[in-house]
Amino acid sequence: MNDSAPIKTAPAKPESALKKQHLIDPEICIRCYTCESMCTPGAISHDDLNVVVDFAKCNYCMDCISPCPTGSIDVWRIVDAPYSLAEQLTWTEVPAQVDFGEAASAITESLDADVGALLEKAHSGTGGKPIAPASASKPSVNLFSRAKPAIATVQGNFRITAASAENDVRHIVLSFGDTVFPVLEGQSIGIIAPGTRSDGRPHDLRLYSIASARDGEKRNANNVSLTIKRVDGGVASNYMCDLKVGDKVHVTGPFGATFLMPNDAAANVIMICTGTGSAPFRAFTERRRRAMQNAPGKLVMFFGARAPEELPYFGPLQKVPESLLKTHFAFSRIPNQPKEYVQDRMRKVASSIAPMLLSSSTHIFICGLKGMEAGVDEALADMCRANSLDWTKLKPDMRSQGRYHVETY
Ligand code: A2P
């Protein structure tokens, strides 16, 4: 079992009456539905509030475990009567493990061992489940839901790619007014577009990374900023990109308990992103600037975009002093120039990055297009090979120490 929830007692049961049940922790889950898309037996489903596992369909294949970015998928209970889907859909937290007494201790132990072995197998290919940086602050999660959202007011909405750019990317500031909505750098919020889908159901929740620091877009303001790209036909992105100052927005969350800024001022943070994947790194950089002046740790960012005019915050980023943040841009569509991706740029500056990989204070964060994951991984592996390091060993070590974080879509 992976949590420390208190144990409730129940009348002793014969061993044969007990089973293991796979569940999802609604407090940590960020509703990305990756698990659902990976679930071959079709056991995982969701409604507007929760993602749930059908006991009758789950075959413990564990395909859903490693892709989960938060570890919320990793919840197990020994049960006599499995929790139904209807019950799970109402949860705001997973019920405590029931104590079935002495008679059941053998089966409890064997089921625990069984789950442990399955999890080990599931994590072995990926280097373990995501873990927050050891020095990260404790995040608040799921304070507001679709049923009880926070109502935010739009304070600003402006374009941060050039007028001539193909990508319409916007910087949107939402104020929470008197509502307490605590966030940390790296967390996301959920937005629900008003209206309904063609089938009459409410629109899906969409998650957006917070681009501002924990103390607000401006210091001590109770607001957050988001970096949102208008997607052709996208309900939530068009709703957000069209918002006017003063409009009200329903917000859920905050979400995310592992992709978090380390508080350790000595932490080196290598941030690798494309497009709007830069949002959390804007938050990280601003946090360092405000809270950790003269931090000994380095911030290094690799940022990929089609061209400078398509790169969100290109102008402001160029004004950030190198002593705070070293930026490496990679552009893929500049006329008469070879295509360059973040992984190509990483290879070009390998001599400055490889020594950082040797340090146990170094964290890697990757955010943006899913497609870049493999290329970045190969670049890191090459860098390691050239510097007597073994990436196949270092990556799982970094992951298990909360120093390797991926959020791609
Ligand atoms: P490309 O020009 O090949 O599309 P977007 O502007 O669509 O948000 O994309 C952000 C950047 O990510 C673009 O430069 C895009 O290049 C680049 N990109 C696309 N695929 C990959 C990949 N597999 N690895 C790294 N970067 C990628």
Boltz pocket constraint, residues with backbone or C-beta under 6 A from the ligand:
constraints:
  - pocket:
      binder: B
      contacts: [[A, 167], [A, 274], [A, 275], [A, 276], [A, 304], [A, 305], [A, 306], [A, 307], [A, 310], [A, 330], [A, 331], [A, 332], [A, 333], [A, 340], [A, 341], [A, 342], [A, 343], [A, 369], [A, 371], [A, 372], [A, 373], [A, 375]]
      max_distance: 6.0
